[in-house]
Amino acid sequence: QVQLVESGGGLVQAGGSLRLSCAASRSIFSINVMGWYRQVPGKQRELVANTSRGGSTNYADSVKGRFTISRDIGKNTVYLQMNSLKPEDTAVYYCNARWAGPSYWGQGTQVTVSS
């Protein structure tokens, strides 16, 4: 069983920054895709950003230019640098990872942006 442990969430004022981390209990060297989703109550979970095996990245239009996803293979960790945060970025952020088999989720970390 793979574990994904997220950290870095918290409360920040609009315009501020946070960096989320997701540490995997398994090597991410051969990972197919790893990334971040977010969810607010009453809405579907949505993709924020992900990175694929070859290093390509994909972002939701709402975060392009403000968020950056990166990975440290040696630490089996993916990061989400979030700058210029807006109140509408408030959500629970979940890490997701998929190797050749099933997809795995982290427990989620709360990000709250005050206006």
Disulfide bonds with the S-S distance in Angstrom:
Cys22-Cys95 2.02
